[in-house]
Amino acid sequence: MPQLWAGMDAGKAEHHCVVLGADGTRELSQRVVNDENALLKLISDVLELSGGEPVT
C-alpha cells in the first residue's frame, strides 16, 4: 500500500493539489478549475495513485 500525502491550495477560481510519496517525490501536481466535475476527476486521479486506499 503506497503512503501518500496530499495538500490542496483552494482558491476562488481554481485549486492546486500536490501529492507526495513517502520518500518525498512528487507523485501529482495538478491545477483544476473550481468546478465539481474537475474536482471529482482530481479525487479520482489521487485515488488511482493510492490504489483506492485512504490518503493522508
GUSETI-229333 format. One record per residue: x, y, z of N, C-alpha, C, O in turn; residue in three letters. Coordinates in steps of 0.05 Angstrom, whole numbers, plus 5000, padded with zeros to 4 digits. Atoms other than C-alpha are relative to their C-alpha. Layout:
<nodes>
XYZXYZXYZXYZala...
</nodes>
This chain:
<nodes>
501749775000500050005000501850255000503450285018met498449765001503250664979499150205022496750235028pro500649784981503751215032500250264984502350334973gln500149755014501651875002498950225018497350175036leu501049774986500552565029499150204979500550264960trp501249815020496053064992499550265014498650275037ala500549734991495653805001498650164978499050114955gly501649855019490954294968500050295007499550375030met500249714997491255044958497450074986497150074962asp502749945010483955244950499850304994500450475011ala500449735008482455874912497150054991495549864990gly502849935009476256234887499449894972497349784968lys500550095028477056064813501349744994500349594976ala498650255005481955484815501449905025501850055044glu498750124977485455004862502549864990502749804966his497650155007492254664863500549795020500549845044his499650234983493553974891502749884994503549864971cys497550145002500253654905499949755017498949765040val499950254986501152924925502949915001504349904981val497250094996507752684955500049715009498349635024leu499650284992510151974963501550005027502450215036gly498650034974513351705027502850105000503950195020ala497349915002520251885002500250294991502450394987asp500049725007518252594985499850074970499950304963gly500349955029517552504910497250114993495350025005thr502549895009512152904876498649804981499649754959arg501550195015507052404851498050134982497350024961glu502049865016502052904825500150305008500450375031leu500249724996501753654817498050104979498650104955ser502149945019495253884786498450245009497650275032gln501749774995491454534780497349944986497249854964arg502750045012483954494769498250245005498650395024val501949784997478454994759498049935022497749705029val502050044979473155084813497449914987495650064983asn502350135014468254604781499749725011501749585015asp500550264987465053984811501249774984502549594995glu499050215017466853534752503149995000504249775002asn497149994999474153764752501049905027503049765028ala499250094974474653654827499649705004501249575016leu500550284999471552964822502149844984503049634993leu497950125016476652794768502650005015504149805015lys497649984984482253034813500049795022502049655027leu500250204979479752594870500449724989501849565001ile499650265014479452004822502949954994503949734998ser497150035006486652134800501649945025503449775024asp498650054975489052154872499549725010501349585019val500750274991485351514890501349794982502149584992leu498650195019488351174828502949975009503949755008glu497250014991495351354853500249835025502249685029leu499850144975493751064921498949714999498949575019ser501250275002490550424895497449985014496649765022gly502650004987483950634926500250015030498250025044gly499649984971487050674996499750305009500150484993glu500249724990485951295040502750154997504850034999pro497749825003490751875030499950195024497950305031val499949814977493152295089500150284990500350475006thr
</nodes>
